């Protein structure tokens, strides 16, 4: 997803010379707000939530939705654009809040609020306009409905990675993988787009003083934007602990071709829950 020159309004066309991720679609990748991981055992065994277990345990990775909870995330995004033999780098800092309200037995209604700043290479930072939109998300993390999104606004599309983590509905052991190849709400357009996503449950690692469940992922898609074909590849790792997403690191490469020139955008994203 391409945010474009921070001194100009963001449009979908200029954005497409960029990203993702959140950015996702991310993804490519906000976790089910207020949600987290319930470490359920395979039959009859396994740790309590957020606690590692000895031995070859299996875990049922589920979001533990909490009505009325608000999570705040600090997000740092660095984008580098290579086009017309030139390199441009921009730095973005965002604060994203996700407010949750129950929408059904297995779904959650989320309000996503974002405020941040943009700093071009060698320039001064400026405050960006705050915005909000609404999502209905199921327990696996899949977006069922999105309201209030502006598909031409690359900055909004990037925050979609925050709801693009999709968990498997069966117990998994460390090292197991699952694949989703479907039409999903995407950072590409803010609407349903065919994407392939592969996830791998790595195991349990410390994040600060907490035991966290570590999952790696890859996202890929192809499409067209402004008469140019593009290829998107995103990779990253997210960590879940104490019922919520606590950390996420991702990188994305978007390559555009057409009209006699190629453009490549490399984006690095770091996300941490506010303490």
RAGIZI-V24858 format. One record per pair of residues at least 6 apart in sequence whose ideal C-beta (glycine too) atoms are under 8 Angstrom apart, sorted by the first residue. I is the first residue (numbers start at 1). GAP is how many residues later the second one is. Records with the same first field share a line. If there is no record, write none. Layout:
I = GAP + GAP
//
This chain:
1 = 14 + 15 + 17 + 18 + 19 + 20 + 22 + 23 + 24 + 153 + 156 + 157 + 186 + 187 + 251 + 253 + 266
2 = 12 + 13 + 14 + 15 + 16 + 17 + 77 + 79 + 152 + 252 + 263
3 = 7 + 12 + 15 + 16 + 74 + 76 + 87 + 89 + 115 + 151 + 152 + 155
4 = 6 + 7 + 10 + 11 + 13 + 14 + 150
5 = 9 + 83 + 85 + 115
6 = 84 + 86 + 112 + 113 + 114 + 120 + 122
7 = 113 + 116 + 119
8 = 6
10 = 142 + 143 + 144 + 145
11 = 141 + 142 + 143
12 = 139 + 140 + 141 + 142 + 145 + 177 + 213
13 = 139 + 212 + 213
14 = 140
15 = 137 + 138 + 139 + 140 + 142
16 = 138 + 209 + 210 + 212 + 214 + 238 + 240
17 = 64 + 66 + 239 + 246 + 248
18 = 61 + 63 + 136 + 236 + 247 + 249
19 = 60 + 135 + 138 + 139 + 168 + 213 + 233 + 235 + 246 + 248
20 = 6 + 7 + 8 + 137 + 138 + 141 + 167 + 212 + 214 + 230 + 232 + 234 + 247 + 249
21 = 6 + 7 + 8 + 137 + 139 + 140 + 143 + 166 + 213 + 229 + 231 + 246 + 248
22 = 7 + 8 + 53 + 74 + 136 + 137 + 138 + 139 + 140 + 142 + 165 + 226 + 228 + 247 + 249
23 = 6 + 134 + 135 + 136 + 137 + 138 + 139 + 141 + 164 + 229 + 246
24 = 133 + 134 + 136 + 137 + 138 + 140 + 162 + 163 + 195 + 210
25 = 132 + 133 + 135 + 136 + 139 + 160 + 161 + 162 + 163 + 194 + 209
26 = 132 + 133 + 134 + 135 + 136 + 137 + 138 + 160 + 161 + 193 + 208 + 224
27 = 133 + 134 + 137 + 159 + 160 + 168 + 170 + 192 + 207 + 223 + 225
28 = 133 + 136 + 158 + 159 + 167 + 169 + 189 + 191 + 204 + 206 + 208 + 222 + 224
29 = 132 + 133 + 135 + 136 + 188 + 190 + 205 + 207 + 209 + 219 + 221
30 = 41 + 43 + 66 + 68 + 80 + 82 + 129 + 131 + 132 + 133 + 215
31 = 32 + 110 + 131 + 132 + 134 + 207 + 209 + 213 + 214
32 = 31 + 33 + 76 + 105 + 107 + 109 + 131 + 133
33 = 36 + 38 + 65 + 66 + 67 + 75 + 77 + 79 + 104 + 130
34 = 31 + 32 + 33 + 34 + 35 + 36 + 37 + 64 + 66 + 74 + 210
35 = 28 + 29 + 30 + 31 + 65 + 73 + 106 + 208 + 209 + 210
36 = 13 + 14 + 27 + 28 + 204 + 205 + 206 + 207 + 208 + 209
37 = 12 + 13 + 22 + 24 + 25 + 26 + 27 + 176 + 203 + 204 + 206
38 = 11 + 22 + 23 + 24 + 25 + 26 + 205
39 = 7 + 8 + 9 + 10 + 11 + 12 + 14 + 20 + 21 + 22 + 174
40 = 6 + 19 + 20 + 22 + 131
41 = 6 + 12 + 16 + 17 + 18 + 19 + 130
42 = 15 + 16 + 17 + 129 + 131
45 = 8 + 12
46 = 7 + 11 + 12 + 13 + 14
47 = 6 + 10 + 12
49 = 15 + 193 + 194
50 = 160 + 161 + 162 + 163 + 191 + 192 + 193
51 = 160
52 = 151 + 152 + 159
56 = 117 + 118
57 = 116
58 = 113 + 114 + 115
59 = 112 + 113 + 114 + 142 + 154
60 = 110 + 111 + 112
61 = 106 + 107 + 111 + 140 + 152 + 154 + 179
62 = 77 + 105
63 = 76 + 77 + 78 + 104
64 = 179
65 = 35 + 37 + 43 + 74
66 = 34 + 177
67 = 33 + 34 + 35
68 = 32 + 33
69 = 30 + 31
70 = 27 + 28 + 29 + 30
71 = 26 + 27 + 173 + 174 + 202
72 = 23 + 24 + 25 + 201 + 202
73 = 22 + 23 + 24 + 25 + 89 + 172 + 198 + 199 + 200 + 201
74 = 19 + 20 + 21 + 197 + 198 + 199 + 200
75 = 17 + 18 + 19 + 20 + 21 + 41 + 194 + 195 + 196
76 = 15 + 16 + 17 + 193 + 194 + 195
77 = 14 + 15 + 16 + 17 + 81 + 190 + 191 + 192 + 193
78 = 11 + 12 + 13 + 14 + 189 + 190
79 = 10 + 11 + 13 + 186 + 187 + 188 + 189
80 = 7 + 8 + 9 + 185 + 186 + 187
81 = 6 + 7 + 8 + 9 + 182 + 183 + 184
82 = 181 + 182 + 183 + 184
83 = 178 + 179 + 180 + 181
84 = 177
88 = 32 + 33
89 = 31 + 32
90 = 28 + 29 + 30 + 31
91 = 27 + 28 + 30
92 = 24 + 25 + 26 + 27 + 36 + 63
93 = 23 + 24 + 26
94 = 20 + 21 + 22 + 65
95 = 19 + 20 + 21 + 179
96 = 16 + 17 + 18 + 63 + 66
97 = 15 + 16 + 17
98 = 12 + 13 + 14 + 15 + 64
99 = 11 + 12 + 14
100 = 8 + 9 + 10
101 = 7 + 8 + 9 + 10
102 = 6 + 7
103 = 6 + 33
106 = 32 + 33
107 = 29 + 30 + 31 + 32 + 37
108 = 28 + 29 + 30
109 = 25 + 26 + 27
110 = 24 + 25 + 26 + 27 + 53
111 = 21 + 22 + 23
112 = 20 + 21 + 22 + 23 + 47 + 50 + 51
113 = 17 + 18 + 19
114 = 16 + 17 + 18 + 41 + 42 + 45
115 = 12 + 13 + 15
116 = 11 + 12
117 = 8 + 9 + 10 + 11
118 = 7 + 8 + 10
119 = 6 + 7
128 = 27
131 = 19 + 22 + 24 + 25
132 = 16
133 = 13 + 14 + 15 + 16 + 23
134 = 12 + 13 + 14
135 = 8 + 10 + 11 + 12 + 28
136 = 7 + 8 + 9 + 10
137 = 6 + 7 + 26
138 = 6
139 = 28
140 = 26 + 27 + 28 + 29
141 = 22 + 23 + 24 + 25 + 26
142 = 24 + 42
143 = 17 + 20 + 21 + 41 + 42
146 = 14 + 39 + 44 + 45
149 = 7 + 8 + 11 + 41
150 = 6 + 40
151 = 6 + 38 + 39 + 40
156 = 34
157 = 30 + 31 + 32 + 33
158 = 29
160 = 25 + 26 + 27 + 30
161 = 26 + 89 + 108
162 = 109
163 = 22
164 = 20 + 21 + 22 + 23 + 33 + 55
165 = 50 + 52 + 73 + 80
166 = 14 + 18 + 31 + 33
167 = 32
168 = 10 + 31
172 = 6 + 29
173 = 28
174 = 27 + 28 + 29 + 30
175 = 25 + 26 + 27 + 28
176 = 24 + 25
177 = 21 + 22 + 23 + 24
178 = 20 + 21
179 = 17 + 18 + 19 + 20
180 = 15 + 16 + 17 + 18 + 19
181 = 13 + 14 + 15 + 16
182 = 12 + 13
183 = 9 + 10 + 11 + 12
184 = 8 + 9 + 10 + 11 + 13
185 = 6 + 7 + 8
186 = 6 + 7 + 9 + 35
188 = 33 + 35 + 37 + 44
193 = 28 + 30
194 = 27
195 = 24 + 25 + 26
196 = 23 + 24 + 25
197 = 20 + 21 + 22
198 = 19 + 20
199 = 16 + 17 + 18
200 = 15 + 16 + 17
201 = 12 + 13 + 14
202 = 12 + 13 + 14 + 35
203 = 10 + 11
204 = 7 + 8 + 9 + 10
205 = 6 + 7 + 9 + 34
206 = 6
207 = 32 + 34 + 39 + 40
208 = 38
210 = 31 + 32 + 36
211 = 30
212 = 27 + 28 + 29 + 34 + 35
213 = 26 + 27 + 28
214 = 23 + 24 + 25
215 = 22 + 23 + 24 + 25
216 = 19 + 20 + 21
217 = 17 + 18 + 19 + 20 + 21
218 = 15 + 16 + 17
219 = 13 + 14 + 15 + 16
220 = 11 + 12 + 13 + 14
221 = 10 + 11
222 = 7 + 8 + 9 + 10
223 = 6 + 7 + 9
224 = 6
225 = 31
227 = 31 + 32
228 = 28 + 29 + 30 + 31 + 35
229 = 27 + 28 + 29
230 = 24 + 25 + 26 + 27
231 = 23 + 24
232 = 20 + 21 + 22
233 = 19 + 20
234 = 16 + 17 + 18 + 19
235 = 15 + 16 + 17
236 = 12 + 13 + 14 + 15 + 33
237 = 11 + 12 + 13
238 = 7 + 9 + 10
239 = 6 + 7 + 8 + 9
240 = 6
244 = 29
245 = 26 + 28
246 = 26 + 27
247 = 24 + 25 + 26
248 = 21 + 22 + 23 + 24
249 = 20 + 21 + 22
250 = 18 + 19
251 = 15 + 16 + 17 + 18
252 = 13 + 14 + 15 + 17
253 = 11 + 12 + 13 + 14
254 = 10 + 11 + 13
255 = 7 + 8 + 9 + 10
256 = 6 + 7 + 8 + 9
//
